[in-house]
């Protein structure tokens, strides 16, 4: 809330502010809602990582997975897309490293553009 709270003065209302997350009803009504986002990101990041290595193969694998629609279990859809349905460090760590590398490159590019280099 500090980041997106705007100009609201919360003085004396700290407890109310701390509990604003309760207003996100889907946390209670649909508790797996955010987990689905995590699962989707796991697959999307792996497809993206694959595209950094071989764009046409990554696209082809992704299209194969899409063609299967909901006819196969999710782990098989991931596999068809060239991804692993696995939340272990072995799968996630390389994705985090790639994201950090990309963010560092963007930051460097932004800084050099800002200085006219």
Beta strands, then each sheet from edge to edge (+ up, - down):
end
